[in-house]
């Protein structure tokens, strides 16, 4: 991300600097990033994709997201939890995703942990949102340089998820996840989304065929 203030776009809207002019990235910034997500499975998907992002840029994952959904059975934890060595081998040979064995195996382990939380309680969404008392924490940052990479809360969430068997859930990954899913509102105060993202409904995405 650029360490600058919000920027004015040709459409007359002022946005956070990080999506630049990339139409896909701008669309993600405007309609998804920072919009509160309470759906259990959607939260699982985003956490897994953030794990795959580790060491990469989010736009790299965003461009591959449809491929990820296709080969990961639309991120249905019930199916991913049953992936075997043959499936892992197939994923490792799929150029449409990030081919990293540790991350693939991490997604499988996390699926099993997710199912355990859903079966025994308290539910994945409730577990996560309880850390912020069920509503977004609204920050008022003026520049990207002011935005932290992690926070005491993301450290707590990271420890909780790790203790339950989730993989690739370090404090920095978790904080990026919290930003994206609206647990915290880190749009810059001058970005047009800062005042609106907490009230935007998430559009249900098309399910993979």
HELIX and SHEET records of a PDB file:
HELIX    1   1 UNK A   17  UNK A   19  5                                   3    
HELIX    2   2 UNK A   23  UNK A   31  1                                   9    
HELIX    3   3 UNK A   40  UNK A   53  1                                  14    
HELIX    4   4 UNK A   58  UNK A   71  1                                  14    
HELIX    5   5 UNK A   73  UNK A   75  5                                   3    
HELIX    6   6 UNK A   77  UNK A   80  1                                   4    
HELIX    7   7 UNK A   85  UNK A   92  1                                   8    
HELIX    8   8 UNK A  101  UNK A  120  1                                  20    
HELIX    9   9 UNK A  124  UNK A  129  1                                   6    
HELIX   10  10 UNK A  130  UNK A  132  5                                   3    
HELIX   11  11 UNK A  144  UNK A  146  5                                   3    
HELIX   12  12 UNK A  152  UNK A  163  1                                  12    
HELIX   13  13 UNK A  171  UNK A  180  1                                  10    
HELIX   14  14 UNK A  193  UNK A  196  1                                   4    
HELIX   15  15 UNK A  197  UNK A  199  5                                   3    
SHEET    1   A 2 UNK A   7  UNK A   8  0                                        
SHEET    2   A 2 UNK A  14  UNK A  15 -1                                        
SHEET    1   B 2 UNK A 137  UNK A 138  0                                        
SHEET    2   B 2 UNK A 184  UNK A 185  1                                        
END                                                                             
